C-alpha cells in the first residue's frame, strides 16, 4: 500500500496539503504573535516546495517533459526569491 502511494501522483496531493497547513500555521503565527517569517518569505520557501511537489506529480503521472520543466523552473524562481528575501531581511 505504501509503495503504491509513493509511485502514484496521489502523493503530490498529500504533500501539497501539508504545505498548505504549514502555510496557514506560519501565517497565523505571524499575524497574532508578529514573530517568525514575514508572509512573503513564507510564500517564497513554501512555493518552491510546492513546485517541487507538482514536478514530482508530473513525473509520476508520466506527463510531458514541458510540464515537468515548467514546474522545476518555477521552483527555481521561488528559491531565488527566497534567497534574495533572506539577504535583505
C-alpha angles and dihedrals in degrees: 000000000000091000090053091051092051094049099049130069089249089088087067092062091051092049092048090049092054091046089052092051090048091051092050092048094048092046091050090050090050092048099047104029100027090220132113128036123346115248095257091055090048089052093048099053096037090045090058091050092047092051090051089051091050090049089052090051091051091049093049092047092052092239124168116291087238090066091046091049093048091052091049092048090051089050089051092053092048089050092050089049090051092052091046093050092049090054095052098042 
